[in-house]
């Protein structure tokens, strides 16, 4: 039985997109055009195609210009890097996003680090990672920043809280830990080789699950009253819905965790919507910085 407060990421993201849209309109008056996001999709991966379509729709909703580049899955790394160089040099483009994953003939790290850091709205470039780690202004990866916004909204000040991040990826785990450190949390990064993972998690006031394993974090991992942020989104078979059917689930077993947590994000409808909203926010911030148009307080 659910007792936790359900953190509505969809509703929060709608508010955030509206705020970004207002600021984008004001910025457009200063720089003479709307902020612009270029999205590059290589190949025909169905999940990526849906995600890119949603990004484009939300970009337009926020009053920004959306630029789309669709490339064949046979595209060479050299050709993709040439396109990135063109977008880097294009003064009408404020943000560049190359949708991952990429086909096997393309090195993702080389592509990520080819994007100029000031247009790296995914926040994956090594320069932005270094800026974040050293407390400087950076374009922050969208998913962990979205998690942080939800935590602030739910808890207010995070100072002094014990936070555990399960997962150590460059995309979520590591930047999430850096953001929580900046909020003066005491942070532990846990992972598959952590000894007594359950006990480590059960000591957390804030528990962020980003491991990519369906329903790995059960209620036994949750401290009573803790805030649980489920970053995972996994498609698992749902034979009860019919042959070949699937359902979405997070890295957290929702029912058992929600019975103990004080607050929890659902899947879907929790962290997911925040990622695109924060992408738009990063595009706005990037545009403002490029044109020295003053800080964006979102």
C-alpha beads as a LAMMPS data file, in Angstrom:
LAMMPS data file: protein, C-alpha beads

298 atoms
297 bonds

1 atom types
1 bond types

-500.0 500.0 xlo xhi
-500.0 500.0 ylo yhi
-500.0 500.0 zlo zhi

Masses

1 110.0

Atoms # bond

1 1 1 0.000 0.000 0.000
2 1 1 1.401 3.375 -1.051
3 1 1 1.989 5.800 1.800
4 1 1 4.671 8.021 0.231
5 1 1 4.025 11.372 -1.383
6 1 1 4.179 10.871 -5.155
7 1 1 6.538 13.372 -6.787
8 1 1 4.845 14.524 -9.993
9 1 1 7.664 15.163 -12.444
10 1 1 5.253 15.659 -15.330
11 1 1 3.498 18.573 -13.610
12 1 1 6.787 20.119 -12.481
13 1 1 8.228 19.821 -15.998
14 1 1 5.216 21.621 -17.462
15 1 1 5.814 24.526 -15.107
16 1 1 9.524 24.529 -15.946
17 1 1 8.896 24.549 -19.706
18 1 1 6.503 27.471 -19.258
19 1 1 9.162 29.405 -17.307
20 1 1 11.778 28.597 -19.948
21 1 1 9.374 29.829 -22.623
22 1 1 8.891 33.145 -20.836
23 1 1 12.654 33.646 -20.479
24 1 1 13.253 32.542 -24.082
25 1 1 10.891 35.281 -25.260
26 1 1 12.755 37.898 -23.252
27 1 1 16.112 36.632 -24.507
28 1 1 14.887 36.673 -28.118
29 1 1 14.203 40.403 -27.746
30 1 1 17.808 40.934 -26.620
31 1 1 19.584 38.815 -29.235
32 1 1 17.205 39.334 -32.143
33 1 1 16.052 35.725 -32.550
34 1 1 14.759 32.769 -30.518
35 1 1 17.298 30.435 -28.889
36 1 1 17.989 27.524 -31.241
37 1 1 18.610 23.824 -30.556
38 1 1 20.057 21.497 -33.193
39 1 1 19.239 17.803 -32.709
40 1 1 21.117 15.119 -34.637
41 1 1 19.662 11.621 -34.994
42 1 1 21.779 8.905 -36.607
43 1 1 19.869 5.807 -37.666
44 1 1 16.313 4.632 -37.121
45 1 1 16.271 3.383 -33.522
46 1 1 12.546 3.559 -32.636
47 1 1 13.029 4.683 -29.010
48 1 1 15.493 7.382 -30.079
49 1 1 13.149 8.567 -32.829
50 1 1 10.273 8.971 -30.355
51 1 1 12.528 10.778 -27.895
52 1 1 13.827 13.148 -30.570
53 1 1 10.274 13.895 -31.738
54 1 1 9.297 14.784 -28.176
55 1 1 12.330 17.048 -27.844
56 1 1 11.473 18.864 -31.038
57 1 1 7.844 19.351 -29.986
58 1 1 8.822 20.682 -26.558
59 1 1 11.435 23.005 -28.069
60 1 1 8.756 24.567 -30.257
61 1 1 6.336 24.763 -27.317
62 1 1 8.927 26.787 -25.407
63 1 1 9.201 29.300 -28.240
64 1 1 12.603 28.129 -29.399
65 1 1 13.825 27.212 -32.851
66 1 1 14.305 23.503 -33.487
67 1 1 16.809 22.344 -36.120
68 1 1 16.720 18.669 -37.038
69 1 1 19.392 16.585 -38.782
70 1 1 18.514 12.970 -39.596
71 1 1 21.378 10.814 -40.831
72 1 1 21.456 7.225 -42.091
73 1 1 22.714 4.496 -39.769
74 1 1 25.566 3.962 -42.254
75 1 1 26.879 7.492 -41.633
76 1 1 30.611 7.509 -40.968
77 1 1 32.189 9.039 -37.899
78 1 1 34.038 11.516 -40.118
79 1 1 30.805 12.724 -41.714
80 1 1 29.120 13.140 -38.325
81 1 1 32.115 15.076 -36.988
82 1 1 31.984 17.321 -40.060
83 1 1 28.348 18.141 -39.292
84 1 1 29.214 18.898 -35.661
85 1 1 32.004 21.231 -36.805
86 1 1 29.492 23.067 -39.008
87 1 1 27.033 23.418 -36.125
88 1 1 29.812 24.557 -33.777
89 1 1 30.649 27.369 -36.206
90 1 1 27.007 28.325 -36.866
91 1 1 26.262 31.436 -34.822
92 1 1 22.519 30.840 -35.164
93 1 1 22.780 27.555 -33.188
94 1 1 22.932 27.776 -29.387
95 1 1 22.740 24.113 -28.430
96 1 1 23.798 20.850 -30.080
97 1 1 22.447 17.475 -29.063
98 1 1 23.524 14.222 -30.711
99 1 1 21.040 11.525 -29.729
100 1 1 22.613 8.446 -28.147
101 1 1 23.167 5.565 -28.683
102 1 1 25.081 5.846 -31.942
103 1 1 25.732 3.073 -34.491
104 1 1 28.738 0.844 -33.703
105 1 1 31.041 2.428 -36.305
106 1 1 30.926 5.745 -34.415
107 1 1 32.829 6.433 -31.189
108 1 1 30.413 8.182 -28.814
109 1 1 33.163 9.761 -26.706
110 1 1 34.784 11.326 -29.781
111 1 1 31.438 12.769 -30.851
112 1 1 30.561 14.116 -27.406
113 1 1 33.905 15.864 -27.064
114 1 1 33.711 17.312 -30.586
115 1 1 30.808 19.537 -29.525
116 1 1 32.011 22.909 -28.300
117 1 1 31.457 22.995 -24.501
118 1 1 29.334 26.163 -24.643
119 1 1 26.839 24.425 -26.978
120 1 1 26.977 21.068 -25.158
121 1 1 23.408 21.129 -23.835
122 1 1 23.633 17.472 -22.783
123 1 1 26.431 18.478 -20.396
124 1 1 28.521 15.431 -21.339
125 1 1 31.679 17.164 -22.625
126 1 1 34.766 16.586 -20.478
127 1 1 35.105 20.364 -19.984
128 1 1 31.593 20.655 -18.585
129 1 1 32.189 17.596 -16.409
130 1 1 35.332 19.236 -15.074
131 1 1 33.595 22.542 -14.466
132 1 1 30.855 20.776 -12.511
133 1 1 33.367 18.780 -10.468
134 1 1 35.280 21.926 -9.513
135 1 1 32.224 24.030 -8.678
136 1 1 32.338 26.284 -11.729
137 1 1 29.448 27.305 -13.974
138 1 1 28.703 24.401 -16.299
139 1 1 26.027 23.034 -18.567
140 1 1 24.894 20.164 -16.343
141 1 1 23.581 16.799 -17.600
142 1 1 19.819 17.110 -17.895
143 1 1 18.633 14.042 -15.997
144 1 1 20.576 14.645 -12.765
145 1 1 19.728 18.342 -12.839
146 1 1 16.067 17.430 -13.188
147 1 1 16.421 15.129 -10.176
148 1 1 17.953 17.972 -8.192
149 1 1 15.090 20.313 -9.039
150 1 1 12.564 17.714 -7.862
151 1 1 14.500 17.196 -4.629
152 1 1 14.657 20.932 -3.925
153 1 1 10.947 21.278 -4.588
154 1 1 10.131 18.346 -2.324
155 1 1 12.556 18.970 0.529
156 1 1 13.652 22.589 0.375
157 1 1 17.190 22.735 1.716
158 1 1 19.213 19.547 1.197
159 1 1 22.059 20.684 3.441
160 1 1 23.355 18.004 5.792
161 1 1 21.232 15.183 4.379
162 1 1 22.751 11.766 3.742
163 1 1 22.441 10.963 0.030
164 1 1 23.190 7.683 -1.712
165 1 1 23.442 7.478 -5.497
166 1 1 23.261 3.929 -6.828
167 1 1 25.062 4.007 -10.172
168 1 1 28.333 5.571 -11.302
169 1 1 27.755 6.482 -14.951
170 1 1 29.131 9.677 -16.450
171 1 1 25.629 10.592 -17.579
172 1 1 23.752 10.299 -14.269
173 1 1 25.586 8.828 -11.296
174 1 1 28.721 10.955 -11.166
175 1 1 27.108 14.327 -11.999
176 1 1 24.248 13.567 -9.588
177 1 1 26.789 13.088 -6.812
178 1 1 28.514 16.358 -7.718
179 1 1 25.229 18.269 -7.643
180 1 1 24.324 16.825 -4.253
181 1 1 27.763 17.699 -2.886
182 1 1 27.208 21.266 -4.065
183 1 1 23.976 21.246 -2.009
184 1 1 26.062 20.281 1.075
185 1 1 24.775 16.718 1.257
186 1 1 26.952 13.889 2.541
187 1 1 27.197 11.741 -0.583
188 1 1 27.937 8.069 -1.188
189 1 1 28.215 6.622 -4.687
190 1 1 27.223 2.958 -4.580
191 1 1 27.385 0.410 -7.373
192 1 1 27.379 -3.281 -8.242
193 1 1 30.481 -4.018 -6.141
194 1 1 29.416 -2.104 -3.045
195 1 1 29.530 -4.372 -0.004
196 1 1 26.157 -4.707 1.728
197 1 1 24.432 -2.406 -0.723
198 1 1 21.122 -2.782 1.064
199 1 1 22.540 -1.432 4.323
200 1 1 24.243 1.476 2.544
201 1 1 20.990 2.472 0.841
202 1 1 18.925 2.026 3.990
203 1 1 20.961 4.774 5.697
204 1 1 20.060 7.372 3.044
205 1 1 17.780 10.354 3.531
206 1 1 17.914 10.746 -0.260
207 1 1 18.188 7.623 -2.410
208 1 1 18.793 8.022 -6.157
209 1 1 18.552 4.812 -8.192
210 1 1 20.305 4.898 -11.577
211 1 1 21.512 1.363 -12.241
212 1 1 19.473 0.248 -15.253
213 1 1 18.204 -2.910 -13.553
214 1 1 14.425 -3.295 -13.298
215 1 1 13.054 -3.045 -9.747
216 1 1 16.427 -3.790 -8.145
217 1 1 15.807 -1.383 -5.253
218 1 1 13.077 -2.813 -3.047
219 1 1 11.501 -1.526 0.141
220 1 1 14.224 -3.232 2.177
221 1 1 16.707 -0.727 0.732
222 1 1 14.666 2.302 1.833
223 1 1 15.000 4.180 5.110
224 1 1 11.571 5.047 6.569
225 1 1 10.654 8.541 5.404
226 1 1 13.433 8.778 2.810
227 1 1 13.010 10.542 -0.527
228 1 1 13.483 8.103 -3.411
229 1 1 14.340 9.290 -6.932
230 1 1 14.000 6.567 -9.566
231 1 1 15.997 7.414 -12.683
232 1 1 15.523 4.020 -14.328
233 1 1 13.193 3.356 -17.226
234 1 1 13.084 -0.267 -18.318
235 1 1 10.813 -2.188 -20.685
236 1 1 9.932 -5.545 -19.183
237 1 1 7.635 -8.267 -20.563
238 1 1 3.983 -7.984 -19.514
239 1 1 2.342 -11.243 -20.612
240 1 1 -0.763 -10.322 -18.637
241 1 1 -1.344 -7.606 -21.248
242 1 1 -1.016 -10.044 -24.117
243 1 1 1.668 -11.753 -26.168
244 1 1 4.637 -9.526 -26.923
245 1 1 3.421 -6.723 -24.651
246 1 1 5.669 -4.714 -22.335
247 1 1 5.347 -2.359 -19.400
248 1 1 7.631 0.386 -18.158
249 1 1 9.257 0.058 -14.777
250 1 1 11.991 1.859 -12.924
251 1 1 15.041 0.639 -11.041
252 1 1 12.908 0.788 -7.878
253 1 1 10.192 -1.688 -6.927
254 1 1 7.565 0.995 -6.556
255 1 1 5.002 -0.682 -4.291
256 1 1 7.412 -1.889 -1.608
257 1 1 9.531 1.286 -1.690
258 1 1 6.508 3.589 -1.580
259 1 1 5.267 1.804 1.550
260 1 1 8.346 3.061 3.432
261 1 1 9.464 6.240 1.671
262 1 1 8.348 9.732 2.549
263 1 1 8.311 10.710 -1.127
264 1 1 9.009 8.859 -4.373
265 1 1 9.048 9.430 -8.121
266 1 1 6.895 7.119 -10.249
267 1 1 7.860 5.529 -13.568
268 1 1 6.639 6.832 -15.901
269 1 1 5.801 10.412 -14.924
270 1 1 8.666 11.114 -12.546
271 1 1 12.198 11.915 -13.689
272 1 1 11.606 11.285 -17.406
273 1 1 9.677 14.478 -18.242
274 1 1 12.274 16.531 -16.379
275 1 1 15.069 15.510 -18.750
276 1 1 13.608 17.268 -21.784
277 1 1 12.563 20.298 -19.718
278 1 1 16.129 20.664 -18.436
279 1 1 17.473 20.277 -21.973
280 1 1 15.444 23.342 -22.950
281 1 1 16.683 25.146 -19.871
282 1 1 20.301 24.343 -20.852
283 1 1 19.694 25.663 -24.377
284 1 1 18.378 28.902 -22.906
285 1 1 21.326 29.203 -20.514
286 1 1 23.798 28.450 -23.301
287 1 1 22.296 31.125 -25.548
288 1 1 22.345 33.719 -22.772
289 1 1 25.990 32.999 -21.984
290 1 1 27.080 33.093 -25.616
291 1 1 25.588 36.550 -26.065
292 1 1 26.489 37.805 -22.577
293 1 1 22.801 38.473 -21.972
294 1 1 22.926 38.044 -18.211
295 1 1 22.179 35.070 -15.947
296 1 1 19.145 32.808 -16.375
297 1 1 17.637 32.081 -12.960
298 1 1 15.770 28.837 -13.585

Bonds

1 1 1 2
2 1 2 3
3 1 3 4
4 1 4 5
5 1 5 6
6 1 6 7
7 1 7 8
8 1 8 9
9 1 9 10
10 1 10 11
11 1 11 12
12 1 12 13
13 1 13 14
14 1 14 15
15 1 15 16
16 1 16 17
17 1 17 18
18 1 18 19
19 1 19 20
20 1 20 21
21 1 21 22
22 1 22 23
23 1 23 24
24 1 24 25
25 1 25 26
26 1 26 27
27 1 27 28
28 1 28 29
29 1 29 30
30 1 30 31
31 1 31 32
32 1 32 33
33 1 33 34
34 1 34 35
35 1 35 36
36 1 36 37
37 1 37 38
38 1 38 39
39 1 39 40
40 1 40 41
41 1 41 42
42 1 42 43
43 1 43 44
44 1 44 45
45 1 45 46
46 1 46 47
47 1 47 48
48 1 48 49
49 1 49 50
50 1 50 51
51 1 51 52
52 1 52 53
53 1 53 54
54 1 54 55
55 1 55 56
56 1 56 57
57 1 57 58
58 1 58 59
59 1 59 60
60 1 60 61
61 1 61 62
62 1 62 63
63 1 63 64
64 1 64 65
65 1 65 66
66 1 66 67
67 1 67 68
68 1 68 69
69 1 69 70
70 1 70 71
71 1 71 72
72 1 72 73
73 1 73 74
74 1 74 75
75 1 75 76
76 1 76 77
77 1 77 78
78 1 78 79
79 1 79 80
80 1 80 81
81 1 81 82
82 1 82 83
83 1 83 84
84 1 84 85
85 1 85 86
86 1 86 87
87 1 87 88
88 1 88 89
89 1 89 90
90 1 90 91
91 1 91 92
92 1 92 93
93 1 93 94
94 1 94 95
95 1 95 96
96 1 96 97
97 1 97 98
98 1 98 99
99 1 99 100
100 1 100 101
101 1 101 102
102 1 102 103
103 1 103 104
104 1 104 105
105 1 105 106
106 1 106 107
107 1 107 108
108 1 108 109
109 1 109 110
110 1 110 111
111 1 111 112
112 1 112 113
113 1 113 114
114 1 114 115
115 1 115 116
116 1 116 117
117 1 117 118
118 1 118 119
119 1 119 120
120 1 120 121
121 1 121 122
122 1 122 123
123 1 123 124
124 1 124 125
125 1 125 126
126 1 126 127
127 1 127 128
128 1 128 129
129 1 129 130
130 1 130 131
131 1 131 132
132 1 132 133
133 1 133 134
134 1 134 135
135 1 135 136
136 1 136 137
137 1 137 138
138 1 138 139
139 1 139 140
140 1 140 141
141 1 141 142
142 1 142 143
143 1 143 144
144 1 144 145
145 1 145 146
146 1 146 147
147 1 147 148
148 1 148 149
149 1 149 150
150 1 150 151
151 1 151 152
152 1 152 153
153 1 153 154
154 1 154 155
155 1 155 156
156 1 156 157
157 1 157 158
158 1 158 159
159 1 159 160
160 1 160 161
161 1 161 162
162 1 162 163
163 1 163 164
164 1 164 165
165 1 165 166
166 1 166 167
167 1 167 168
168 1 168 169
169 1 169 170
170 1 170 171
171 1 171 172
172 1 172 173
173 1 173 174
174 1 174 175
175 1 175 176
176 1 176 177
177 1 177 178
178 1 178 179
179 1 179 180
180 1 180 181
181 1 181 182
182 1 182 183
183 1 183 184
184 1 184 185
185 1 185 186
186 1 186 187
187 1 187 188
188 1 188 189
189 1 189 190
190 1 190 191
191 1 191 192
192 1 192 193
193 1 193 194
194 1 194 195
195 1 195 196
196 1 196 197
197 1 197 198
198 1 198 199
199 1 199 200
200 1 200 201
201 1 201 202
202 1 202 203
203 1 203 204
204 1 204 205
205 1 205 206
206 1 206 207
207 1 207 208
208 1 208 209
209 1 209 210
210 1 210 211
211 1 211 212
212 1 212 213
213 1 213 214
214 1 214 215
215 1 215 216
216 1 216 217
217 1 217 218
218 1 218 219
219 1 219 220
220 1 220 221
221 1 221 222
222 1 222 223
223 1 223 224
224 1 224 225
225 1 225 226
226 1 226 227
227 1 227 228
228 1 228 229
229 1 229 230
230 1 230 231
231 1 231 232
232 1 232 233
233 1 233 234
234 1 234 235
235 1 235 236
236 1 236 237
237 1 237 238
238 1 238 239
239 1 239 240
240 1 240 241
241 1 241 242
242 1 242 243
243 1 243 244
244 1 244 245
245 1 245 246
246 1 246 247
247 1 247 248
248 1 248 249
249 1 249 250
250 1 250 251
251 1 251 252
252 1 252 253
253 1 253 254
254 1 254 255
255 1 255 256
256 1 256 257
257 1 257 258
258 1 258 259
259 1 259 260
260 1 260 261
261 1 261 262
262 1 262 263
263 1 263 264
264 1 264 265
265 1 265 266
266 1 266 267
267 1 267 268
268 1 268 269
269 1 269 270
270 1 270 271
271 1 271 272
272 1 272 273
273 1 273 274
274 1 274 275
275 1 275 276
276 1 276 277
277 1 277 278
278 1 278 279
279 1 279 280
280 1 280 281
281 1 281 282
282 1 282 283
283 1 283 284
284 1 284 285
285 1 285 286
286 1 286 287
287 1 287 288
288 1 288 289
289 1 289 290
290 1 290 291
291 1 291 292
292 1 292 293
293 1 293 294
294 1 294 295
295 1 295 296
296 1 296 297
297 1 297 298
